[in-house]
Amino acid sequence: MINQFQKPRYILLAESIIELIQSDYFPIDSLLPTEPELCKKFNVSRYTLRESMKLLREMGLIESRQGFGITILSKERKNQYQMKMDAIPDLWEFVENSQLKIVNKGKIFAGEALANIPNSQNNDEWIVVEATRAIDSLTPIAWKHIYIKPQYKSIIKKLGKEKVPIYSMIEKEFGIQTIRVQQEMSALTIPNSAAESLRLEKNSIGFQITRYYFDQLDQVFVVTVSIYPPNRFNYKTELVLSNS
């Protein structure tokens, strides 16, 4: 359980780096130290560091460029409203407190997927995993299709065994970085295969969330399509003013 009065470590780290930027310890237009150097300096994991870097990019303080490192852009944060959806601690807590069960797995062409995968041709091959997520064996709360780039297929053996989000597994295993997540939400008539797994009647109405995970080259490496039944799901969003 996350202590609501304690900031996550990645936010504390981001605040420390902001102080160093504003004090000119890390000057504008200079490069931040490498990831291993920063992890050692602040005694944090790669995951914590990457989440902090993601937050600093969203604030407009830094810029990451493949092959060039991370450049300091500004001392001042952008003043803007940001929609906070599935904040990292909440997403991790959701995964940690539920169980993913693999129903089926195989290969699929992009044109046959339930999601329109960006930058993919219809005949591009992806790995697909069908799964359910449940709080207990009696209560499935979501049916999922997970699409994975073929070069990351070895991660499948860890699904359902490690209670961390799949994008984080791939980051850790292959050393890539998630720079942004695109999300789509819609109501739908639940497909028969999903309705059966969710123990619903045919033609039940549900809610679908599709997430596209982009790496540091801005290429999609994972897509998740999650279908939730009525009365088993609640989704909360919050608009936060990010002040300088």
PASE-160131 format. One record per residue (C-alpha): residue in one letter; x, y, z. Coordinates in steps of 0.05 Angstrom, whole numbers, plus 5000, padded with zeros to 4 digits. Each point is the difference from the previous one (the first is absolute). Layout:
<titis>
AXYZ
...
</titis>
This chain:
<titis>
M500050005000
I502850684980
N500350525056
Q495850584973
F504250505039
Q506749764972
K502250224931
P502349444953
R507549964995
Y500250204926
I496650665018
L505050135056
L505649864951
A497050474949
E499550555052
S507349905018
I502250064928
I495750624990
E503650335059
L506749834968
I497750294933
Q497450645032
S506550095039
D504149924935
Y503249365025
F497249734935
P500450614954
I495250154943
D502249674934
S504549515036
L499249255000
L497849625062
P504749445022
T498749314972
E494749555028
P504949565039
E503450625028
L493350305023
C497749345030
K506549975040
K499850735020
F492949975027
N500149275020
V493749824960
S497949464952
R499650104925
Y492549965004
T499650575051
L504950424959
R496149904936
E493450195031
S503350635027
M502850164931
K493149904970
L497150505050
L505550514985
R498749944925
E492650125012
M501950635038
G504150244941
L506550015040
I503949484961
E500249684931
S502349294983
R503149864932
Q502249324978
G507649984996
F500950695031
G497749915072
I495550455042
T500650754992
I497850535051
L495050464965
S497350455054
K499850175074
E492650174997
R494449494996
K494550084948
N493650305029
Q494649554973
Y494449535018
Q501749274996
M495249425003
K502449505051
M497749304980
D502649365030
A505850325037
I505849525006
P499049835074
D492549864988
L501449574939
W505249595037
E495449925060
F494449764954
V504649484968
E502949785067
N493049885029
S497249604942
Q501949374962
L501249954925
K498049334971
I502349814930
V494349714958
N503449934933
K506150254961
G502549994929
K501550444940
I495650504965
F500450494942
A499350735018
G493950054955
E496449485042
A501350335067
L494550325041
A504050655000
N502750414942
I507449935014
P503850644979
N505549954948
S498249284984
Q497949694934
N494149514999
N504749414987
D505050185056
E500449435049
W499050105075
I499649545060
V493149995032
V498349785070
E492849915022
A499250055076
T495350175057
R501550405062
A496449835065
I500050205073
D498349285018
S498349374963
L492650185000
T500450714977
P503150154932
I500350764993
A503150064931
W501249624935
K506350204963
H503549944933
I507450175006
Y503950124936
I507649955005
K505350134948
P503049324980
Q507050195024
Y497350045071
K496249344999
S504449685053
I496550445051
I493749584993
K502849475047
K499950515056
L492850234990
G495749795058
K506149845043
E502950695014
K495050515026
V502750604961
P497150344938
I502349684935
Y503250644974
S504450015061
M502049274989
I502250164930
E503850635023
K503849595051
E501349404955
F502050374936
G502550685026
I495050434962
Q496250605027
T492650174996
I499650734981
R492550074993
V493549625005
Q494150144954
Q493249805027
E493149924969
M493549855036
S493249784973
A493749635016
L498549374960
T496049364993
I504749495032
P502549484949
N497549295013
S506949735018
A501050555052
A492949935026
E501149255012
S506550125038
L496650555041
R494049555013
L495150474968
E494149914955
K500950114925
N499350724975
S501650305069
I502350724999
G506950155028
F505750494999
Q506549954961
I506750335014
T505549954947
R507150215018
Y505850094951
Y507050005031
F505350384962
D507649905008
Q505650514996
L499749964924
D492650175004
Q498249304975
V494349595030
F502749385034
V494049775040
V492550114992
T494949785052
V492549964987
S496249925066
I492549875002
Y496350115066
P493049755017
P494750455029
N499850095075
R507049735010
F504150604979
N500850735020
Y504650484964
K502250665030
T503550594967
E502750645029
L502250664969
V506050295035
L502950704989
S507549934993
N502850675025
S507150264992
</titis>
